[in-house]
């Protein structure tokens, strides 16, 4: 940004000097190659943390599953301790598959720190239209851990509300 100011200021000064020397009623146009702050902001790229990408992948795979067998990939994203969470049927893959096969999810994912992500999820029946389905919002706090080759979800816990300081990273309803 400082380099931009250093380049722009002399150009503006030159234009001001030249226009003050020549009386004219014609409009003065600044060169179009001068960068602006708006063009810099518009070209910025959003970078998602790997933990956010992991939870996003988890929800996308739920929604994209074509059969209960596609949900095995989700099971493999969970640590062995989390696979035994009573929420997932306590170490029972078939329960996990049967339960998630009933649902699709509209979600928002929030970045909450190095290894913590929160999700605001609204489940609806897989065959239903989300626009007409009755949706109940739930908040899930996910703890994640980098393994040898991938990031694992080590804990998923339902909580009453979003933690303070969490920042929205992904809104599936806003995605095409």
Secondary structure as UniProt FT lines:
FT   HELIX           2..21
FT   TURN            32..33
FT   HELIX           37..42
FT   HELIX           50..64
FT   HELIX           68..71
FT   HELIX           72..77
FT   HELIX           80..83
FT   HELIX           86..88
FT   HELIX           93..101
FT   STRAND          103..111
FT   STRAND          116..125
FT   TURN            126..127
FT   TURN            130..132
FT   STRAND          136..146
FT   STRAND          151..159
FT   TURN            164..165
FT   STRAND          167..171
FT   HELIX           172..174
//
